Amino acid sequence: MGKIRCTKVFAYGSLTNQKFVERLLGKKVKMLPAKLKGYRKIKLPGRKYPVAIKEENSLIKGKTSS
């Protein structure tokens, strides 16, 4: 059987809610505070959730899985 690779995932907004993420993934996940440098959040017309776009000297606060 092959090796399983774990990847850290950066999340912001509603995806930082511990209970929501565990319900979504069906397992316990440890999440730690994190910052995504060089990006900012913007709201797109007609969209419910913000998206991240590259922007120098900006950052998004969120969480990362460990």
PQR file of N, CA, C, O and H, with PARSE charges and radii, in Angstrom:
ATOM      1  N   MET A   1       0.842  -1.169   0.000 -0.4000 1.5000
ATOM      2  CA  MET A   1       0.000   0.000   0.000 -0.0000 2.0000
ATOM      3  C   MET A   1       0.890   1.235   0.000  0.5500 1.7000
ATOM      4  O   MET A   1       1.911   1.256   0.688 -0.5500 1.4000
ATOM      5  N   GLY A   2       0.521   2.271  -0.764 -0.4000 1.5000
ATOM      6  CA  GLY A   2       1.313   3.493  -0.870 -0.0000 2.0000
ATOM      7  C   GLY A   2       1.245   4.361   0.375  0.5500 1.7000
ATOM      8  O   GLY A   2       0.381   4.188   1.235 -0.5500 1.4000
ATOM      9  H   GLY A   2      -0.308   2.254  -1.323  0.4000 1.0000
ATOM     10  N   LYS A   3       2.167   5.286   0.444 -0.4000 1.5000
ATOM     11  CA  LYS A   3       2.198   6.222   1.569 -0.0000 2.0000
ATOM     12  C   LYS A   3       1.111   7.271   1.407  0.5500 1.7000
ATOM     13  O   LYS A   3       0.758   7.655   0.292 -0.5500 1.4000
ATOM     14  H   LYS A   3       2.868   5.426  -0.255  0.4000 1.0000
ATOM     15  N   ILE A   4       0.589   7.725   2.531 -0.4000 1.5000
ATOM     16  CA  ILE A   4      -0.401   8.791   2.537 -0.0000 2.0000
ATOM     17  C   ILE A   4       0.319  10.096   2.834  0.5500 1.7000
ATOM     18  O   ILE A   4       1.026  10.211   3.835 -0.5500 1.4000
ATOM     19  H   ILE A   4       0.876   7.413   3.437  0.4000 1.0000
ATOM     20  N   ARG A   5       0.137  11.085   1.956 -0.4000 1.5000
ATOM     21  CA  ARG A   5       0.746  12.396   2.171 -0.0000 2.0000
ATOM     22  C   ARG A   5      -0.254  13.318   2.839  0.5500 1.7000
ATOM     23  O   ARG A   5      -1.425  13.364   2.461 -0.5500 1.4000
ATOM     24  H   ARG A   5      -0.438  10.992   1.142  0.4000 1.0000
ATOM     25  N   CYS A   6       0.212  14.042   3.820 -0.4000 1.5000
ATOM     26  CA  CYS A   6      -0.631  15.039   4.481 -0.0000 2.0000
ATOM     27  C   CYS A   6      -0.245  16.411   3.956  0.5500 1.7000
ATOM     28  O   CYS A   6       0.937  16.726   3.821 -0.5500 1.4000
ATOM     29  H   CYS A   6       1.163  14.005   4.126  0.4000 1.0000
ATOM     30  N   THR A   7      -1.227  17.205   3.667 -0.4000 1.5000
ATOM     31  CA  THR A   7      -1.003  18.550   3.167 -0.0000 2.0000
ATOM     32  C   THR A   7      -1.638  19.543   4.119  0.5500 1.7000
ATOM     33  O   THR A   7      -2.778  19.362   4.548 -0.5500 1.4000
ATOM     34  H   THR A   7      -2.188  16.950   3.776  0.4000 1.0000
ATOM     35  N   LYS A   8      -0.902  20.591   4.451 -0.4000 1.5000
ATOM     36  CA  LYS A   8      -1.482  21.649   5.274 -0.0000 2.0000
ATOM     37  C   LYS A   8      -2.404  22.479   4.391  0.5500 1.7000
ATOM     38  O   LYS A   8      -2.109  22.740   3.225 -0.5500 1.4000
ATOM     39  H   LYS A   8       0.024  20.739   4.103  0.4000 1.0000
ATOM     40  N   VAL A   9      -3.513  22.882   4.967 -0.4000 1.5000
ATOM     41  CA  VAL A   9      -4.500  23.675   4.239 -0.0000 2.0000
ATOM     42  C   VAL A   9      -4.728  24.982   4.984  0.5500 1.7000
ATOM     43  O   VAL A   9      -4.964  24.978   6.192 -0.5500 1.4000
ATOM     44  H   VAL A   9      -3.752  22.670   5.914  0.4000 1.0000
ATOM     45  N   PHE A  10      -4.657  26.104   4.264 -0.4000 1.5000
ATOM     46  CA  PHE A  10      -4.965  27.408   4.852 -0.0000 2.0000
ATOM     47  C   PHE A  10      -6.438  27.691   4.620  0.5500 1.7000
ATOM     48  O   PHE A  10      -6.949  27.505   3.516 -0.5500 1.4000
ATOM     49  H   PHE A  10      -4.465  26.107   3.282  0.4000 1.0000
ATOM     50  N   ALA A  11      -7.121  28.144   5.673 -0.4000 1.5000
ATOM     51  CA  ALA A  11      -8.547  28.464   5.563 -0.0000 2.0000
ATOM     52  C   ALA A  11      -8.813  29.824   6.196  0.5500 1.7000
ATOM     53  O   ALA A  11      -8.110  30.248   7.113 -0.5500 1.4000
ATOM     54  H   ALA A  11      -6.705  28.295   6.570  0.4000 1.0000
ATOM     55  N   TYR A  12      -9.849  30.501   5.686 -0.4000 1.5000
ATOM     56  CA  TYR A  12     -10.272  31.767   6.278 -0.0000 2.0000
ATOM     57  C   TYR A  12     -11.789  31.821   6.236  0.5500 1.7000
ATOM     58  O   TYR A  12     -12.431  31.033   5.541 -0.5500 1.4000
ATOM     59  H   TYR A  12     -10.420  30.157   4.941  0.4000 1.0000
ATOM     60  N   GLY A  13     -12.352  32.751   6.981 -0.4000 1.5000
ATOM     61  CA  GLY A  13     -13.813  32.879   7.008 -0.0000 2.0000
ATOM     62  C   GLY A  13     -14.474  31.718   7.730  0.5500 1.7000
ATOM     63  O   GLY A  13     -13.970  31.239   8.746 -0.5500 1.4000
ATOM     64  H   GLY A  13     -11.831  33.391   7.545  0.4000 1.0000
ATOM     65  N   SER A  14     -15.612  31.265   7.197 -0.4000 1.5000
ATOM     66  CA  SER A  14     -16.383  30.210   7.864 -0.0000 2.0000
ATOM     67  C   SER A  14     -15.629  28.882   7.941  0.5500 1.7000
ATOM     68  O   SER A  14     -15.971  28.026   8.756 -0.5500 1.4000
ATOM     69  H   SER A  14     -16.021  31.654   6.371  0.4000 1.0000
ATOM     70  N   LEU A  15     -14.617  28.704   7.108 -0.4000 1.5000
ATOM     71  CA  LEU A  15     -13.840  27.463   7.152 -0.0000 2.0000
ATOM     72  C   LEU A  15     -12.853  27.424   8.313  0.5500 1.7000
ATOM     73  O   LEU A  15     -12.085  26.471   8.434 -0.5500 1.4000
ATOM     74  H   LEU A  15     -14.339  29.400   6.446  0.4000 1.0000
ATOM     75  N   THR A  16     -12.863  28.449   9.170 -0.4000 1.5000
ATOM     76  CA  THR A  16     -12.036  28.413  10.377 -0.0000 2.0000
ATOM     77  C   THR A  16     -12.841  27.950  11.587  0.5500 1.7000
ATOM     78  O   THR A  16     -12.296  27.827  12.683 -0.5500 1.4000
ATOM     79  H   THR A  16     -13.487  29.223   9.071  0.4000 1.0000
ATOM     80  N   ASN A  17     -14.122  27.694  11.399 -0.4000 1.5000
ATOM     81  CA  ASN A  17     -14.977  27.213  12.482 -0.0000 2.0000
ATOM     82  C   ASN A  17     -14.698  25.727  12.702  0.5500 1.7000
ATOM     83  O   ASN A  17     -14.994  24.897  11.843 -0.5500 1.4000
ATOM     84  H   ASN A  17     -14.566  27.793  10.508  0.4000 1.0000
ATOM     85  N   GLN A  18     -14.128  25.404  13.858 -0.4000 1.5000
ATOM     86  CA  GLN A  18     -13.692  24.036  14.164 -0.0000 2.0000
ATOM     87  C   GLN A  18     -14.797  23.001  13.966  0.5500 1.7000
ATOM     88  O   GLN A  18     -14.582  21.992  13.295 -0.5500 1.4000
ATOM     89  H   GLN A  18     -13.888  26.079  14.556  0.4000 1.0000
ATOM     90  N   LYS A  19     -15.965  23.235  14.536 -0.4000 1.5000
ATOM     91  CA  LYS A  19     -17.060  22.264  14.436 -0.0000 2.0000
ATOM     92  C   LYS A  19     -17.522  22.093  12.992  0.5500 1.7000
ATOM     93  O   LYS A  19     -17.819  20.976  12.567 -0.5500 1.4000
ATOM     94  H   LYS A  19     -16.139  24.055  15.081  0.4000 1.0000
ATOM     95  N   PHE A  20     -17.586  23.181  12.240 -0.4000 1.5000
ATOM     96  CA  PHE A  20     -17.993  23.114  10.837 -0.0000 2.0000
ATOM     97  C   PHE A  20     -17.013  22.262  10.031  0.5500 1.7000
ATOM     98  O   PHE A  20     -17.426  21.404   9.251 -0.5500 1.4000
ATOM     99  H   PHE A  20     -17.345  24.088  12.586  0.4000 1.0000
ATOM    100  N   VAL A  21     -15.716  22.502  10.222 -0.4000 1.5000
ATOM    101  CA  VAL A  21     -14.687  21.757   9.478 -0.0000 2.0000
ATOM    102  C   VAL A  21     -14.725  20.277   9.832  0.5500 1.7000
ATOM    103  O   VAL A  21     -14.622  19.431   8.945 -0.5500 1.4000
ATOM    104  H   VAL A  21     -15.381  23.199  10.856  0.4000 1.0000
ATOM    105  N   GLU A  22     -14.870  19.951  11.111 -0.4000 1.5000
ATOM    106  CA  GLU A  22     -14.921  18.547  11.521 -0.0000 2.0000
ATOM    107  C   GLU A  22     -16.153  17.848  10.961  0.5500 1.7000
ATOM    108  O   GLU A  22     -16.084  16.679  10.582 -0.5500 1.4000
ATOM    109  H   GLU A  22     -14.953  20.639  11.832  0.4000 1.0000
ATOM    110  N   ARG A  23     -17.268  18.550  10.907 -0.4000 1.5000
ATOM    111  CA  ARG A  23     -18.482  17.982  10.318 -0.0000 2.0000
ATOM    112  C   ARG A  23     -18.292  17.781   8.808  0.5500 1.7000
ATOM    113  O   ARG A  23     -18.715  16.768   8.250 -0.5500 1.4000
ATOM    114  H   ARG A  23     -17.324  19.500  11.214  0.4000 1.0000
ATOM    115  N   LEU A  24     -17.657  18.751   8.163 -0.4000 1.5000
ATOM    116  CA  LEU A  24     -17.403  18.681   6.723 -0.0000 2.0000
ATOM    117  C   LEU A  24     -16.479  17.517   6.362  0.5500 1.7000
ATOM    118  O   LEU A  24     -16.734  16.789   5.403 -0.5500 1.4000
ATOM    119  H   LEU A  24     -17.314  19.574   8.616  0.4000 1.0000
ATOM    120  N   LEU A  25     -15.401  17.346   7.139 -0.4000 1.5000
ATOM    121  CA  LEU A  25     -14.404  16.314   6.843 -0.0000 2.0000
ATOM    122  C   LEU A  25     -14.707  14.968   7.480  0.5500 1.7000
ATOM    123  O   LEU A  25     -14.152  13.947   7.074 -0.5500 1.4000
ATOM    124  H   LEU A  25     -15.194  17.938   7.918  0.4000 1.0000
ATOM    125  N   GLY A  26     -15.590  14.961   8.482 -0.4000 1.5000
ATOM    126  CA  GLY A  26     -15.929  13.718   9.152 -0.0000 2.0000
ATOM    127  C   GLY A  26     -14.853  13.207  10.086  0.5500 1.7000
ATOM    128  O   GLY A  26     -14.819  12.019  10.405 -0.5500 1.4000
ATOM    129  H   GLY A  26     -16.041  15.791   8.812  0.4000 1.0000
ATOM    130  N   LYS A  27     -13.966  14.101  10.530 -0.4000 1.5000
ATOM    131  CA  LYS A  27     -12.918  13.700  11.470 -0.0000 2.0000
ATOM    132  C   LYS A  27     -12.420  14.921  12.229  0.5500 1.7000
ATOM    133  O   LYS A  27     -12.657  16.059  11.825 -0.5500 1.4000
ATOM    134  H   LYS A  27     -13.994  15.066  10.271  0.4000 1.0000
ATOM    135  N   LYS A  28     -11.727  14.669  13.335 -0.4000 1.5000
ATOM    136  CA  LYS A  28     -11.138  15.741  14.137 -0.0000 2.0000
ATOM    137  C   LYS A  28      -9.945  16.329  13.386  0.5500 1.7000
ATOM    138  O   LYS A  28      -9.157  15.606  12.778 -0.5500 1.4000
ATOM    139  H   LYS A  28     -11.535  13.744  13.664  0.4000 1.0000
ATOM    140  N   VAL A  29      -9.833  17.639  13.443 -0.4000 1.5000
ATOM    141  CA  VAL A  29      -8.733  18.332  12.778 -0.0000 2.0000
ATOM    142  C   VAL A  29      -8.185  19.378  13.738  0.5500 1.7000
ATOM    143  O   VAL A  29      -8.949  20.142  14.327 -0.5500 1.4000
ATOM    144  H   VAL A  29     -10.474  18.226  13.938  0.4000 1.0000
ATOM    145  N   LYS A  30      -6.869  19.417  13.898 -0.4000 1.5000
ATOM    146  CA  LYS A  30      -6.256  20.449  14.727 -0.0000 2.0000
ATOM    147  C   LYS A  30      -5.951  21.644  13.828  0.5500 1.7000
ATOM    148  O   LYS A  30      -5.250  21.517  12.824 -0.5500 1.4000
ATOM    149  H   LYS A  30      -6.248  18.796  13.419  0.4000 1.0000
ATOM    150  N   MET A  31      -6.485  22.802  14.200 -0.4000 1.5000
ATOM    151  CA  MET A  31      -6.267  24.010  13.411 -0.0000 2.0000
ATOM    152  C   MET A  31      -5.548  25.049  14.263  0.5500 1.7000
ATOM    153  O   MET A  31      -5.872  25.241  15.435 -0.5500 1.4000
ATOM    154  H   MET A  31      -7.055  22.905  15.015  0.4000 1.0000
ATOM    155  N   LEU A  32      -4.572  25.713  13.661 -0.4000 1.5000
ATOM    156  CA  LEU A  32      -3.771  26.716  14.353 -0.0000 2.0000
ATOM    157  C   LEU A  32      -3.882  28.061  13.642  0.5500 1.7000
ATOM    158  O   LEU A  32      -4.072  28.101  12.426 -0.5500 1.4000
ATOM    159  H   LEU A  32      -4.309  25.558  12.709  0.4000 1.0000
ATOM    160  N   PRO A  33      -3.765  29.172  14.391 -0.5600 1.5000
ATOM    161  CA  PRO A  33      -3.808  30.491  13.756  0.2800 2.0000
ATOM    162  C   PRO A  33      -2.710  30.615  12.696  0.5500 1.7000
ATOM    163  O   PRO A  33      -1.603  30.108  12.877 -0.5500 1.4000
ATOM    164  N   ALA A  34      -3.024  31.289  11.596 -0.4000 1.5000
ATOM    165  CA  ALA A  34      -2.058  31.443  10.505 -0.0000 2.0000
ATOM    166  C   ALA A  34      -2.342  32.730   9.739  0.5500 1.7000
ATOM    167  O   ALA A  34      -3.419  33.316   9.850 -0.5500 1.4000
ATOM    168  H   ALA A  34      -3.923  31.701  11.448  0.4000 1.0000
ATOM    169  N   LYS A  35      -1.350  33.155   8.961 -0.4000 1.5000
ATOM    170  CA  LYS A  35      -1.498  34.333   8.105 -0.0000 2.0000
ATOM    171  C   LYS A  35      -1.018  33.974   6.709  0.5500 1.7000
ATOM    172  O   LYS A  35       0.007  33.311   6.552 -0.5500 1.4000
ATOM    173  H   LYS A  35      -0.475  32.680   8.871  0.4000 1.0000
ATOM    174  N   LEU A  36      -1.752  34.408   5.702 -0.4000 1.5000
ATOM    175  CA  LEU A  36      -1.371  34.196   4.309 -0.0000 2.0000
ATOM    176  C   LEU A  36      -0.884  35.532   3.773  0.5500 1.7000
ATOM    177  O   LEU A  36      -1.683  36.416   3.465 -0.5500 1.4000
ATOM    178  H   LEU A  36      -2.584  34.947   5.830  0.4000 1.0000
ATOM    179  N   LYS A  37       0.436  35.675   3.664 -0.4000 1.5000
ATOM    180  CA  LYS A  37       1.027  36.941   3.234 -0.0000 2.0000
ATOM    181  C   LYS A  37       0.974  37.078   1.714  0.5500 1.7000
ATOM    182  O   LYS A  37       1.104  36.099   0.979 -0.5500 1.4000
ATOM    183  H   LYS A  37       1.085  34.957   3.915  0.4000 1.0000
ATOM    184  N   GLY A  38       0.780  38.320   1.263 -0.4000 1.5000
ATOM    185  CA  GLY A  38       0.761  38.592  -0.170 -0.0000 2.0000
ATOM    186  C   GLY A  38      -0.595  38.379  -0.812  0.5500 1.7000
ATOM    187  O   GLY A  38      -0.700  38.341  -2.038 -0.5500 1.4000
ATOM    188  H   GLY A  38       0.675  39.116   1.860  0.4000 1.0000
ATOM    189  N   TYR A  39      -1.641  38.238   0.003 -0.4000 1.5000
ATOM    190  CA  TYR A  39      -3.007  38.053  -0.501 -0.0000 2.0000
ATOM    191  C   TYR A  39      -3.969  38.912   0.306  0.5500 1.7000
ATOM    192  O   TYR A  39      -3.693  39.264   1.453 -0.5500 1.4000
ATOM    193  H   TYR A  39      -1.556  38.269   0.999  0.4000 1.0000
ATOM    194  N   ARG A  40      -5.114  39.249  -0.312 -0.4000 1.5000
ATOM    195  CA  ARG A  40      -6.189  39.922   0.409 -0.0000 2.0000
ATOM    196  C   ARG A  40      -7.513  39.318  -0.022  0.5500 1.7000
ATOM    197  O   ARG A  40      -7.609  38.692  -1.077 -0.5500 1.4000
ATOM    198  H   ARG A  40      -5.339  38.964  -1.243  0.4000 1.0000
ATOM    199  N   LYS A  41      -8.541  39.513   0.810 -0.4000 1.5000
ATOM    200  CA  LYS A  41      -9.882  39.004   0.503 -0.0000 2.0000
ATOM    201  C   LYS A  41     -10.661  40.080  -0.240  0.5500 1.7000
ATOM    202  O   LYS A  41     -10.573  41.265   0.084 -0.5500 1.4000
ATOM    203  H   LYS A  41      -8.464  40.022   1.667  0.4000 1.0000
ATOM    204  N   ILE A  42     -11.429  39.651  -1.246 -0.4000 1.5000
ATOM    205  CA  ILE A  42     -12.345  40.575  -1.915 -0.0000 2.0000
ATOM    206  C   ILE A  42     -13.698  39.895  -2.084  0.5500 1.7000
ATOM    207  O   ILE A  42     -13.791  38.669  -2.143 -0.5500 1.4000
ATOM    208  H   ILE A  42     -11.501  38.689  -1.509  0.4000 1.0000
ATOM    209  N   LYS A  43     -14.724  40.699  -2.160 -0.4000 1.5000
ATOM    210  CA  LYS A  43     -16.092  40.208  -2.391 -0.0000 2.0000
ATOM    211  C   LYS A  43     -16.396  40.389  -3.868  0.5500 1.7000
ATOM    212  O   LYS A  43     -16.269  41.493  -4.397 -0.5500 1.4000
ATOM    213  H   LYS A  43     -14.648  41.695  -2.112  0.4000 1.0000
ATOM    214  N   LEU A  44     -16.792  39.325  -4.531 -0.4000 1.5000
ATOM    215  CA  LEU A  44     -17.168  39.393  -5.941 -0.0000 2.0000
ATOM    216  C   LEU A  44     -18.673  39.568  -6.061  0.5500 1.7000
ATOM    217  O   LEU A  44     -19.429  38.973  -5.292 -0.5500 1.4000
ATOM    218  H   LEU A  44     -16.895  38.428  -4.101  0.4000 1.0000
ATOM    219  N   PRO A  45     -19.114  40.371  -7.006 -0.5600 1.5000
ATOM    220  CA  PRO A  45     -20.554  40.569  -7.203  0.2800 2.0000
ATOM    221  C   PRO A  45     -21.271  39.236  -7.433  0.5500 1.7000
ATOM    222  O   PRO A  45     -20.823  38.407  -8.225 -0.5500 1.4000
ATOM    223  N   GLY A  46     -22.370  39.048  -6.742 -0.4000 1.5000
ATOM    224  CA  GLY A  46     -23.165  37.836  -6.916 -0.0000 2.0000
ATOM    225  C   GLY A  46     -22.638  36.613  -6.190  0.5500 1.7000
ATOM    226  O   GLY A  46     -23.231  35.538  -6.284 -0.5500 1.4000
ATOM    227  H   GLY A  46     -22.734  39.721  -6.099  0.4000 1.0000
ATOM    228  N   ARG A  47     -21.542  36.754  -5.473 -0.4000 1.5000
ATOM    229  CA  ARG A  47     -20.956  35.625  -4.735 -0.0000 2.0000
ATOM    230  C   ARG A  47     -21.169  35.809  -3.243  0.5500 1.7000
ATOM    231  O   ARG A  47     -21.099  36.924  -2.726 -0.5500 1.4000
ATOM    232  H   ARG A  47     -21.060  37.627  -5.397  0.4000 1.0000
ATOM    233  N   LYS A  48     -21.430  34.704  -2.557 -0.4000 1.5000
ATOM    234  CA  LYS A  48     -21.697  34.759  -1.121 -0.0000 2.0000
ATOM    235  C   LYS A  48     -20.415  34.886  -0.296  0.5500 1.7000
ATOM    236  O   LYS A  48     -20.393  35.578   0.722 -0.5500 1.4000
ATOM    237  H   LYS A  48     -21.487  33.798  -2.977  0.4000 1.0000
ATOM    238  N   TYR A  49     -19.354  34.219  -0.737 -0.4000 1.5000
ATOM    239  CA  TYR A  49     -18.126  34.165   0.046 -0.0000 2.0000
ATOM    240  C   TYR A  49     -17.004  34.940  -0.640  0.5500 1.7000
ATOM    241  O   TYR A  49     -16.954  35.004  -1.868 -0.5500 1.4000
ATOM    242  H   TYR A  49     -19.372  33.657  -1.564  0.4000 1.0000
ATOM    243  N   PRO A  50     -16.093  35.536   0.159 -0.5600 1.5000
ATOM    244  CA  PRO A  50     -14.971  36.269  -0.426  0.2800 2.0000
ATOM    245  C   PRO A  50     -13.945  35.315  -1.031  0.5500 1.7000
ATOM    246  O   PRO A  50     -13.894  34.134  -0.688 -0.5500 1.4000
ATOM    247  N   VAL A  51     -13.138  35.848  -1.932 -0.4000 1.5000
ATOM    248  CA  VAL A  51     -12.055  35.077  -2.543 -0.0000 2.0000
ATOM    249  C   VAL A  51     -10.731  35.752  -2.206  0.5500 1.7000
ATOM    250  O   VAL A  51     -10.697  36.933  -1.861 -0.5500 1.4000
ATOM    251  H   VAL A  51     -13.179  36.808  -2.211  0.4000 1.0000
ATOM    252  N   ALA A  52      -9.651  35.000  -2.307 -0.4000 1.5000
ATOM    253  CA  ALA A  52      -8.315  35.534  -2.049 -0.0000 2.0000
ATOM    254  C   ALA A  52      -7.655  35.874  -3.377  0.5500 1.7000
ATOM    255  O   ALA A  52      -7.656  35.073  -4.312 -0.5500 1.4000
ATOM    256  H   ALA A  52      -9.678  34.041  -2.587  0.4000 1.0000
ATOM    257  N   ILE A  53      -7.091  37.080  -3.443 -0.4000 1.5000
ATOM    258  CA  ILE A  53      -6.340  37.476  -4.634 -0.0000 2.0000
ATOM    259  C   ILE A  53      -4.962  37.958  -4.198  0.5500 1.7000
ATOM    260  O   ILE A  53      -4.784  38.440  -3.079 -0.5500 1.4000
ATOM    261  H   ILE A  53      -7.090  37.731  -2.683  0.4000 1.0000
ATOM    262  N   LYS A  54      -3.982  37.820  -5.106 -0.4000 1.5000
ATOM    263  CA  LYS A  54      -2.632  38.279  -4.799 -0.0000 2.0000
ATOM    264  C   LYS A  54      -2.618  39.793  -4.693  0.5500 1.7000
ATOM    265  O   LYS A  54      -3.178  40.499  -5.531 -0.5500 1.4000
ATOM    266  H   LYS A  54      -4.126  37.429  -6.014  0.4000 1.0000
ATOM    267  N   GLU A  55      -1.964  40.276  -3.642 -0.4000 1.5000
ATOM    268  CA  GLU A  55      -1.753  41.711  -3.485 -0.0000 2.0000
ATOM    269  C   GLU A  55      -0.576  41.914  -2.541  0.5500 1.7000
ATOM    270  O   GLU A  55      -0.614  41.535  -1.371 -0.5500 1.4000
ATOM    271  H   GLU A  55      -1.509  39.702  -2.961  0.4000 1.0000
ATOM    272  N   GLU A  56       0.463  42.519  -3.084 -0.4000 1.5000
ATOM    273  CA  GLU A  56       1.669  42.765  -2.320 -0.0000 2.0000
ATOM    274  C   GLU A  56       1.355  43.553  -1.049  0.5500 1.7000
ATOM    275  O   GLU A  56       0.469  44.408  -1.048 -0.5500 1.4000
ATOM    276  H   GLU A  56       0.494  42.827  -4.035  0.4000 1.0000
ATOM    277  N   ASN A  57       2.066  43.271   0.004 -0.4000 1.5000
ATOM    278  CA  ASN A  57       1.930  43.953   1.301 -0.0000 2.0000
ATOM    279  C   ASN A  57       0.570  43.762   1.965  0.5500 1.7000
ATOM    280  O   ASN A  57       0.186  44.563   2.816 -0.5500 1.4000
ATOM    281  H   ASN A  57       2.785  42.577   0.003  0.4000 1.0000
ATOM    282  N   SER A  58      -0.155  42.731   1.597 -0.4000 1.5000
ATOM    283  CA  SER A  58      -1.438  42.416   2.228 -0.0000 2.0000
ATOM    284  C   SER A  58      -1.323  41.080   2.942  0.5500 1.7000
ATOM    285  O   SER A  58      -0.362  40.337   2.741 -0.5500 1.4000
ATOM    286  H   SER A  58       0.156  42.079   0.905  0.4000 1.0000
ATOM    287  N   LEU A  59      -2.312  40.782   3.780 -0.4000 1.5000
ATOM    288  CA  LEU A  59      -2.350  39.453   4.389 -0.0000 2.0000
ATOM    289  C   LEU A  59      -3.767  39.118   4.808  0.5500 1.7000
ATOM    290  O   LEU A  59      -4.592  39.993   5.072 -0.5500 1.4000
ATOM    291  H   LEU A  59      -3.092  41.386   3.943  0.4000 1.0000
ATOM    292  N   ILE A  60      -4.018  37.830   4.859 -0.4000 1.5000
ATOM    293  CA  ILE A  60      -5.305  37.314   5.306 -0.0000 2.0000
ATOM    294  C   ILE A  60      -5.047  36.509   6.571  0.5500 1.7000
ATOM    295  O   ILE A  60      -4.181  35.635   6.595 -0.5500 1.4000
ATOM    296  H   ILE A  60      -3.348  37.119   4.645  0.4000 1.0000
ATOM    297  N   LYS A  61      -5.801  36.808   7.617 -0.4000 1.5000
ATOM    298  CA  LYS A  61      -5.714  36.021   8.845 -0.0000 2.0000
ATOM    299  C   LYS A  61      -6.672  34.846   8.727  0.5500 1.7000
ATOM    300  O   LYS A  61      -7.805  34.995   8.270 -0.5500 1.4000
ATOM    301  H   LYS A  61      -6.505  37.518   7.597  0.4000 1.0000
ATOM    302  N   GLY A  62      -6.206  33.688   9.141 -0.4000 1.5000
ATOM    303  CA  GLY A  62      -7.036  32.490   9.090 -0.0000 2.0000
ATOM    304  C   GLY A  62      -6.455  31.414   9.982  0.5500 1.7000
ATOM    305  O   GLY A  62      -5.893  31.698  11.040 -0.5500 1.4000
ATOM    306  H   GLY A  62      -5.286  33.567   9.513  0.4000 1.0000
ATOM    307  N   LYS A  63      -6.597  30.183   9.544 -0.4000 1.5000
ATOM    308  CA  LYS A  63      -6.066  29.037  10.289 -0.0000 2.0000
ATOM    309  C   LYS A  63      -5.500  28.031   9.300  0.5500 1.7000
ATOM    310  O   LYS A  63      -5.856  28.021   8.122 -0.5500 1.4000
ATOM    311  H   LYS A  63      -7.053  29.952   8.684  0.4000 1.0000
ATOM    312  N   THR A  64      -4.611  27.186   9.806 -0.4000 1.5000
ATOM    313  CA  THR A  64      -4.055  26.115   8.996 -0.0000 2.0000
ATOM    314  C   THR A  64      -4.223  24.793   9.735  0.5500 1.7000
ATOM    315  O   THR A  64      -4.184  24.744  10.964 -0.5500 1.4000
ATOM    316  H   THR A  64      -4.322  27.193  10.764  0.4000 1.0000
ATOM    317  N   SER A  65      -4.409  23.738   8.978 -0.4000 1.5000
ATOM    318  CA  SER A  65      -4.486  22.409   9.590 -0.0000 2.0000
ATOM    319  C   SER A  65      -3.074  21.966   9.916  0.5500 1.7000
ATOM    320  O   SER A  65      -2.111  22.399   9.283 -0.5500 1.4000
ATOM    321  H   SER A  65      -4.441  23.777   7.980  0.4000 1.0000
ATOM    322  N   SER A  66      -2.962  21.098  10.911 -0.4000 1.5000
ATOM    323  CA  SER A  66      -1.617  20.634  11.273 -0.0000 2.0000
ATOM    324  C   SER A  66      -1.535  19.135  11.188  0.5500 1.7000
ATOM    325  O   SER A  66      -0.481  18.558  11.456 -0.5500 1.4000
ATOM    326  H   SER A  66      -3.744  20.747  11.425  0.4000 1.0000
TER
END
